[in-house]
Amino acid sequence: NSPVGKAPDAAPQAAPAAEAPPPATAPAEQANNGDVQALSLLATINQHEIDAARQAVAKRVKGAVAEYAAMMEKDHGENQAKTLQMITPVDTPDVASMKADGAKELQALDQQSGSAYEKAYIKAMVAGHQKALTAIDEKMLPVAQSDPAKTHLKQTRVHVAHHLERAKAIEASQG
């Protein structure tokens, strides 16, 4: 006499333990909110930059690369705090794709060490900050709705452009 579609005497399955809380599943109206979409992408970029900077520090990078990694952790950490005061990030297809690409990049970087790592890290920072500028211009600013979100994205863009120029200068000095 069990209801259709339910196995009789099925014991509830325990959810697997997660290291980090799952991404917020927002109500449809929040997931469709342009500010949430835009700032969720920004939060993903910030977290990747923080993770990459921490990896670089753990790899004991030196000189200008070490200074750059410290700047990345500080600047993206501060930007992340501001971003997370504005929204609770949601997983969108763009966010999921960005997270997957970031994980692959960190895994590839982790295979390197010494000066090869330093060069690969800075090369990744040049490419990543160029992609971030494109994402801000093409995916975030066009969908952002509120003035605070637009202002935050425009201020962030200035910092990202500075990070890109600094990474290019370091890359040029690496020979």
Buried (B, 14 or more C-beta within 10 A) or exposed (E): EEEEEEEEEEEEEEEEEEEEEEBBEBEEEBBEBBBBBBBBBBBBBBBBBBBBBBBBBEBEBEEBBBEBBBBBBEBBBEBBEBBBEBBEBBBBEBBEEBBEBBEEBBEEBEEBEEEEBBBBBBBBBBEBBBBBBEBBEEBBBEBBEBEBBBEBBEEBBEBBBEBBEBBBEBBEEEE
